[in-house]
Amino acid sequence: MTSQRTRDRMLSRLRDQGIKDEIVLSAIGNTPRHIFVDEALSIRAYEDVSLPIGFGQTISQPYIVARMSELLRNGQPMQKVLEIGTGCGYQTAVLSKLAKEVYSVERIRPLVMKARGHLRELKCINVKLAHADGNIGLSEIAPFDAILVTAAASHIPQDLLDQLAVHGRLVIPVGTDDQVLYLVERVSQTEYRQTKLEPVKFVPLLGGTS
């Protein structure tokens, strides 16, 4: 279940689901999803499902990882990316293949430690993790040309909008019961363009740290 053939079937399914960016597909195909889940779940690692990773969190299904990465990249190389919600580090590892620098924030300390081990195993040397409240981002490192949020916010945090570079892109799920994926583009220093995309299901974006 962890063979290259299994991963190739996953990529074929992603193409059938409408993912067109071959650079994103290559990044996903070269990221072993099975190392990011508990051994008991590794047989399901390449199914198109989210899986539990402990602490009430999940690893996103491959389709949503591909979809959000494709939206974020928009066919262009990325320099500095901020990820809110490291989780087990799977999406982080995919981003590390798509951007020059990746900064990822996680509020749950044991998940930071777990993700750090996974990313070290894969030699993702262009990633820096922070144990912090994702709602406020990392202002000391901003601006970012892309920001990806992997938990559903009740609203789009102003701190994240402020940390987006002009012409940058923010991809974020918004909502409580009914969640929708949004793309926010910073058109100028003071103007943003929001595009409402598709229904999604994520764990909630919480404040503080634990």
Secondary structure, 3 states (H helix, E strand, C coil): CCCHHHHHHHHHHHHHCCCCCHHHHHHHHCCCHHHHCCHHHHHHCCCCCCEEEECCEEECCHHHHHHHHHHHHCCCCEEEEEEECCCCCHHHHHHHCCEEEEEEEECCHHHHHHHHHHHHHCCCCCEEEEECCHHHCCCCCCCEEEEEECCEECCCCHHHHHCEEEEEEEEEEECCCCEEEEEEEECCCCCEEEEEEEEECCCECCCCCC
